């Protein structure tokens, strides 16, 4: 924890110094549109480090993954400063940190703290019916309290319910599929890409109506498949019953209920920030920080502090709460957010960028190719931040919300579904994925590696997405 505080102090120092560096360099500048594809090498190496290092050099990785993340961030920033000037590097650093990384981490930190204060009391035994019910409830909640909120609320209960089980990995994998991703497709509260669409003018309940059957079909197939797999494994284990449940007198209920009110406060703060316009409060090297976003982040930190103050510390201990998972996510995503700057810049360049051939695949003779919108948005969202990826293809499709909600409704549905659904393809595809994995490993579940998880998603989700393509996007 002390090392994390030190790293945070260094980061704040850089943030305080960066504005003066930017002003000294004579204004702000951005990366050129014709950025060559080789600039994404640090980002690729960052992903490969996450995928390979825990398997090949586990002890080194466990102690130094934060340093590795900083190294790959600098592997982009230093060449950027040399090639395009210090002002460009500083501007890109500040833009990524102030507008993307810090709001991302503050929201995750708030949800992690608040949801970690809610404890399901009593003995809930992880039978196939109980596990499937938890996944179903989480899938429904995800659209109304966010995939991160629903995931953080329910991951510990399902882990405790299955603590006596021999086979647990599949439960966490399907939890990521459903609760941390696909379940968040029905409202702008569910997932950041849809929230950005809402800010661009897409009606609040548009995705509810246009993605409902797609989400329902995906959820039914996944829940049914999970129930079959869990039943087979449960029977193979001899239908075990934990000793604690045989002797427990604690009634089923909730401890730390005040956190449910605070959780609603988190959702309200995020929603309000998208509906208010308080203008620019701070401008740093051309990066404008809107008042509503600053207030949102302040409220989120206040809510986290209230949760920590109002929740019984013993309840958090019984809930197996620790700061480890959020620290891991904060360090790794620091490297991810900075190293992926050139990848996002190339995508935003559209037909003028190095990936113009990819962008051109979504249109034929002036008409949208919806299945390509679905798969390209999804494929890129699996490895990049799905929010800017959504915006890239939203704008590629014209960027007019009225037109996209009308004549091109199937195209907007394809973009929305691709960004949300396919975030489940990798650990880094959506914010809560990595955190769920970290919490599960902390609780003793031997989670698959980066590529091991992709074997699960490739074998289960890709055929599902192919089916959805045939039914809805062709």
Helices and strands as residue ranges (DSSP letters): H 2-24, G 37-40, H 41-48, I 49-53, H 54-56, H 58-84, H 86-94, I 95-101, H 102-115, E 119-121, H 128-145, H 147-161, H 169-178, G 182-184, H 192-199, H 206-210, H 212-236, H 243-247, E 253-255, H 258-275, E 280-284, E 287-290, H 291-310, H 313-318, H 324-339, H 341-348, G 350-352, H 356-359, G 360-362, E 363-364, E 367-368, H 370-381, H 386-396, H 401-405, H 409-421, G 422-425, H 431-442, H 450-468, I 469-473
